[in-house]
Structure formats: structure tokens, C-alpha cells
Amino acid sequence: MPDYLPFPEGPFRLAMGLLSLDPADWIEIDENFVEELRLKRRLLAERHEECFLALPGSEPGGAETLEMLAEHLPTRFPGIYRREGEVLLIEPLGERHELRRSDLHPLDLAGRLVQEDLCLMRAEGDSYVLAALSVCFPSRWRIAEKLGKPLAAIHEPVAFYDEKLARPVDRFFGLLKEDKPVQRLNWNLLDDRALFQPGGHNRKERDPSITAENAGERLFIRVERQTLRRLPRTKDVLFGIRTYVRPLAHIAERPLDCRRLAEAMRALPEPTFRYKSFPVFAEAALAWLDRHAAAAPVRTAS
């Protein structure tokens, strides 16, 4: 599992934080591959409408996504995927997937092939709307509340998005080049390690069972590696979300990371702090982080 710890330093600043992405690194696979794909199978069987939705007319973008994955995966991960004509084999799962399967939306099938969640954005007027989603691992949001909405409405719950990011994000989506995919990292701290979390924002009541002594085991660092790429044929934008979850205790022996996370939490403005449900455990988390950060050298102004 990649060790992403994207805790920002300095004052809070709402920013896109985009980095260039090598197309060869579009998809990431780790030791949880089999477990997470099996979890996707269960969620899609038992709660399909909570994990996949699509607007009419989104099939071409879904088909293009599926084609790109079917070409990329056997080349990038030949020990895991194998292509036989119009069949893609996932070796560790013993699965054969008909790439022209007619009973599934192509983005639904594409989402079953990888650990990433996949969202398809389609141009409408001056913005992009969410046309289809295969999201089995939501971080406290529901796909039914986002389908068909433009970017600004999708991010409406995010404090300061409208005044700080709405225009730059819309402009970026319009300018994104097919040969220049990008990535960004997003972090959170949660009191639930589950990958499927469709709700849980804006909780206020402190949980007394989470203490400075057990916060390392009771709290979890959740990082999303988000990718954006323009599809060459349809010109849709594909948004990928790869989710990684580790217990807070993962950084117990890394005092500088503990300090950076504590500083990042304290720098959050109150609406963002509340939106993330940090009041539930912040006191315990910060006490734990401060204790483990004590061994870090103190930075001095230059």
C-alpha cells in the first residue's frame, strides 16, 4: 500500500493541488486487491443502486473507459490481468469478463475490474455534470445526491468551494488535455475504517469511548488518490478515486508526521472542521498526536 500522507503545512488553503500523472501509473494495485474486489462484488450484488447509477447517454463514455482499462491493465499488470480477444481475465480471482457484456452499463463493468471508484463527467454548457458513477467506497456521500449535478452543486457541502474553487475547477475541466492526466491527494481522519461510508458528515457529539490512549487504534487515516483524464473519443472526463485506509497508529513512530497532522487539523476553519465530524474525536486525536509528536525536532524560523 502506498504511504500517502498529504497533510498540508501552514495556514489552511482550499486548493486543487494537482500534479501531473504518468499514464502508466493511472491504476494502482496493492495487497488488498482481492479483498477489495470481492467487497465490490458483494456491495454491487446487495446494494447496487447505492454503488452504481448512470444517466441515459452515458454509455459511450463508459464504453471508452472500459476499452482503455482492457488495454491498459494486461500491459501494466500482466501477472494479474490477461486479455483473450474480447475477454479480460483477472487471474487472482479466477474471473473471466466479457468486455461486450450487454446486461451491464460499461462503466459498471469497468468499475468491477479495479480497486478505484470511477466517475464519468460529461460537458453540458459551461460546466460538467456527473453522468455515471461506479462508487463502492464513498467517503461519506451518496451517489444518488450527486448524479446529474454540475461540479458546483456536487461540491456544495464543501465549505468555501463556491467562492474559492468553483470557477478554477470549471475552467480546469474545460482545458484538461487528453495526453496530460493529473492526480491529487485528499486526506481525512475517521472513526470508522469501513471503505463503504455513504453518510457521517457534520456529527457534533463527542464520543467519550475514543480517548488519548486508544485513538491510535480507534481512528483511521483515509487518503484518496484522485485521478483526472480526458477520454480521447467522447471528450468526457474520467475521475478515479483510489482509497487507502490505515489506523492512526501507523504513524505512531513518525513524530514529524504526527506533528504535521496535528497542525493540519488545527488549521482547519470551523465549518470544515465540523463538516468532517472532527468534534466527535478531535480532543482525543490531538492529545494522541501531540504526545507522539513530542520527539520531533522543533522547526525554527529561518
TAKAFEN-V773150 format. One record per residue. N is the residue number from 1. RES is the residue in one small letter. SS is DSSP state (~ for helix, > for strand, _ for the rest). Layout:
# TAKAFEN-V773150
N | RES | SS
N | RES | SS
This chain:
# TAKAFEN-V773150
1 | m | _
2 | p | _
3 | d | _
4 | y | _
5 | l | _
6 | p | _
7 | f | _
8 | p | _
9 | e | _
10 | g | _
11 | p | _
12 | f | _
13 | r | _
14 | l | _
15 | a | _
16 | m | _
17 | g | _
18 | l | _
19 | l | >
20 | s | >
21 | l | _
22 | d | _
23 | p | ~
24 | a | ~
25 | d | ~
26 | w | _
27 | i | _
28 | e | _
29 | i | _
30 | d | _
31 | e | _
32 | n | _
33 | f | ~
34 | v | ~
35 | e | ~
36 | e | ~
37 | l | ~
38 | r | ~
39 | l | ~
40 | k | ~
41 | r | ~
42 | r | ~
43 | l | ~
44 | l | ~
45 | a | ~
46 | e | ~
47 | r | _
48 | h | ~
49 | e | ~
50 | e | ~
51 | c | ~
52 | f | >
53 | l | >
54 | a | >
55 | l | _
56 | p | _
57 | g | _
58 | s | _
59 | e | ~
60 | p | ~
61 | g | ~
62 | g | ~
63 | a | ~
64 | e | ~
65 | t | ~
66 | l | ~
67 | e | ~
68 | m | ~
69 | l | ~
70 | a | ~
71 | e | ~
72 | h | ~
73 | l | ~
74 | p | ~
75 | t | ~
76 | r | ~
77 | f | _
78 | p | _
79 | g | _
80 | i | _
81 | y | >
82 | r | >
83 | r | >
84 | e | >
85 | g | _
86 | e | _
87 | v | >
88 | l | >
89 | l | >
90 | i | >
91 | e | ~
92 | p | ~
93 | l | ~
94 | g | _
95 | e | >
96 | r | >
97 | h | >
98 | e | >
99 | l | _
100 | r | _
101 | r | _
102 | s | _
103 | d | _
104 | l | _
105 | h | _
106 | p | ~
107 | l | ~
108 | d | ~
109 | l | ~
110 | a | ~
111 | g | ~
112 | r | _
113 | l | _
114 | v | _
115 | q | _
116 | e | _
117 | d | >
118 | l | >
119 | c | >
120 | l | >
121 | m | >
122 | r | >
123 | a | >
124 | e | >
125 | g | _
126 | d | _
127 | s | >
128 | y | >
129 | v | >
130 | l | >
131 | a | >
132 | a | >
133 | l | >
134 | s | >
135 | v | _
136 | c | _
137 | f | _
138 | p | _
139 | s | >
140 | r | _
141 | w | _
142 | r | _
143 | i | ~
144 | a | ~
145 | e | ~
146 | k | _
147 | l | _
148 | g | _
149 | k | _
150 | p | >
151 | l | ~
152 | a | ~
153 | a | ~
154 | i | ~
155 | h | _
156 | e | _
157 | p | _
158 | v | _
159 | a | _
160 | f | _
161 | y | ~
162 | d | ~
163 | e | ~
164 | k | ~
165 | l | _
166 | a | ~
167 | r | ~
168 | p | ~
169 | v | ~
170 | d | ~
171 | r | ~
172 | f | ~
173 | f | ~
174 | g | ~
175 | l | ~
176 | l | _
177 | k | _
178 | e | _
179 | d | _
180 | k | _
181 | p | _
182 | v | >
183 | q | >
184 | r | >
185 | l | >
186 | n | >
187 | w | >
188 | n | >
189 | l | >
190 | l | >
191 | d | _
192 | d | _
193 | r | _
194 | a | _
195 | l | _
196 | f | _
197 | q | >
198 | p | _
199 | g | _
200 | g | _
201 | h | _
202 | n | _
203 | r | _
204 | k | _
205 | e | _
206 | r | _
207 | d | _
208 | p | _
209 | s | _
210 | i | _
211 | t | _
212 | a | _
213 | e | _
214 | n | _
215 | a | ~
216 | g | ~
217 | e | ~
218 | r | ~
219 | l | _
220 | f | >
221 | i | >
222 | r | >
223 | v | >
224 | e | >
225 | r | >
226 | q | >
227 | t | >
228 | l | >
229 | r | >
230 | r | >
231 | l | _
232 | p | _
233 | r | _
234 | t | _
235 | k | _
236 | d | _
237 | v | >
238 | l | >
239 | f | >
240 | g | >
241 | i | >
242 | r | >
243 | t | >
244 | y | >
245 | v | >
246 | r | >
247 | p | >
248 | l | ~
249 | a | ~
250 | h | ~
251 | i | ~
252 | a | _
253 | e | _
254 | r | _
255 | p | ~
256 | l | ~
257 | d | ~
258 | c | ~
259 | r | ~
260 | r | ~
261 | l | ~
262 | a | ~
263 | e | ~
264 | a | ~
265 | m | ~
266 | r | ~
267 | a | ~
268 | l | _
269 | p | _
270 | e | ~
271 | p | ~
272 | t | ~
273 | f | ~
274 | r | ~
275 | y | ~
276 | k | _
277 | s | _
278 | f | ~
279 | p | ~
280 | v | ~
281 | f | _
282 | a | ~
283 | e | ~
284 | a | ~
285 | a | ~
286 | l | ~
287 | a | ~
288 | w | ~
289 | l | ~
290 | d | ~
291 | r | ~
292 | h | ~
293 | a | ~
294 | a | _
295 | a | _
296 | a | _
297 | p | _
298 | v | _
299 | r | _
300 | t | _
301 | a | _
302 | s | _
